[in-house]
Amino acid sequence: MATVPVEATRSARTDGTARNDGTAGTDGSVRAGTTGSARAAGSAWTSPRPSWSTRPGRRSRRTVRALLGGAVAVLVAVAHQSRPAPYGDRLVPHARAEERAPGAPSSGAPLRTARGAVEAYDTATGRARWTYAREGRRPLAVLPARGHAIALWDDGLVTDITRRDGSAVRWHRALPGTARWLTEHGAGGVLRLLDGGVLAVITPERVVAYRVADGGLRWILPTRPGCRFVPARAVRHGAVLLIARPCPAEDRWTAGLVAVDGLGVVTPHRAPPPDGGRGERHSAEHPRPGKVVAPPR
């Protein structure tokens, strides 16, 4: 048996290792070396990770947020302007305070109803200072008060406007079930001012009193069964308002009249309310009626 020298065995192992590493040897070893070079080249062309320096800075983010906030504000403003006015209100001031006559009273200009609207006009020029209308509605009466213009409309709505400059509609109050009656009988005597800054609204079924300042409910007086109030036959006597209330079933003439003032029904030995008349008072029939407000259109 032939013996292989140790040096030859070491050379063969060395050559095989060299071929397997792809550094030298046959074609197979060359291909192995080429594959390794390709991998190295591929890793060299790989896209690098984005660094923090390539991302938007704080200033860019703030600019984007500011633009988005501005766009939202514009959209909200446009939506608010396009929203219809509540109750169909159309209040148009025609002159600024400095343009008005110097001798005009501080409480406001004279009032009138014209062309389906309430107008405050200048006595010297006859021009309108402001105009207040409601879409599809007609004013039946207007009552001047100190700093206020109170109007009654054909749908049974009572409104209060800032009389001096027509800058705002202060409040709206509804009279349920009166639209047909107002159309047939008119609004004569329905709106009456009482002492203490109280407005009495007289309808056949009841008398309702509101604070002129804010429209707050003061008291309610319902009529008796079989009786009806007659607003056109109400008469002011000092601080008391006498309202006709015909009652066919009653023989006493006193049953056909009722006296009211800013505190309610006038009766003998009546004591003032504990709050001095500043709070609300309600009838026994309607212990807590609350404020009757018309729904917005």
Summary of the structure (lengths in Angstrom):
residues: 297
radius of gyration: 44.6
end to end distance: 118.7
largest distance: 158.2
contacts: 766
relative contact order: 0.08
helix: 27%
strand: 29%
